[in-house]
Amino acid sequence: MSIALLAPLGLAALAALVVPLVIHLVRRLELKTTEFAALRWISERTRPQRRLRFERPWLLLLRLALLTVLALLLARPVWQGEAISTRPWVVVAPGVALADARAAAGAVDAEWHWLAPRFPHADETVAVTDIPIASLLRELDAQLPANAALTVVVPEQLAGLDGERPRLSRAVDWRIVPGRMVETAPPSTDRIRVAVRYASDAEASLRYLRAAVAAWNQGEPGRYELDERPADAPIDAATNWLVWLAPSAPELTRWLDHGGVALVSSAAAADGEPLWRDAAGRMLAKVAIRGNGRVIALPGALTPAELPLLLDADFPDRLRAAFGGESLAPTRATAAAMHPRVEAAMATGAARSPASAHPLDAWLALLIAALFLCERFIATRPRAESEA
């Protein structure tokens, strides 16, 4: 264990120590000398000799200490603990069976851990939901030595992302196995009835709605019920959400006037706020207030040609969030699309940074604040008559 300086040139600020020394000396020389008549009878040999003395030495020491700690802070000291083992690491995302992970990573002599908070050993049991995968990858990358190899085993569908492809300081052996990470759904026992009213030419769209409802029920078995009938069928009072795949009709207007939520297709002239866009920025859906309700308006039909999102794995989540009035955070993606990339600047910094180095900036900042308060207290307090 030792202390190292990441920016030793910061110690050049120690040259400022001469400033308080000069100030205290000058103040001492500015003191008025009072002549005593009795001194004229004392010979030169026995006169009191002048000695080099500093004005208010305790205040001077505090100021010197304050400047010294400031210079040390500029030098960026770090505390180097015991070196971390440079053995390869294999981390497994929760939700992946350990046997599948070992088969994917092969027989390697490595440290096996879960990609979970505190990176528990693979032999321990961890939760499989609400895991911030992207954040944990960055944390692990910062903790491991620069020359430690890292293998990450993840399922095909990832959760716990933060909208950005991870950028790390090292190349990662990214192994993908079949599976899907799950996220915790808000506990609820209320059943939700989804009514679909469609024209004869829109029957092909029903398969996508059935798939979406089936995906919802995987996380909350039996909670979502699909009611599909032609457009002339009445809307039951127990309906929560409505999908209208037919020309506008009084039944739809009454539903919205009573505060209902409806997804309406082929509403090209609808106004409202953008809800979904494609990769090119083309508007795919809008959301607007109608009467006392809310409408999700699609400019075209509910088909992959008009709505490419239908084929995305996260379309059921997007649709449920739209009906619920939520904004869907980009927390899910395919593992193939989230392969971490190496950031050149981070890689260079990691190569130069000592392993297990802990910055001391916070402690030095607290010490500087304490010294400054002490210096101000002594400098501003009334001086005793003996010091005058």
PyMOL commands that set and color helices and strands:
alter all, ss='L'
color gray80, all
select helices_A, chain A and resi 8-29+37-41+44-46+57-74+98-105+133-143+200-219+250-257+308-311+315-324+335-338+344-352+361-380+385-387
alter helices_A, ss='H'
color red, helices_A
select strands_A, chain A and resi 2-5+77-80+89-92+111-114+150-158+167-168+172-180+192-198+224-230+241-245+261-264+273-277+283-290+293-297+333-334+341-342+357-359
alter strands_A, ss='S'
color yellow, strands_A
deselect
rebuild
show_as cartoon
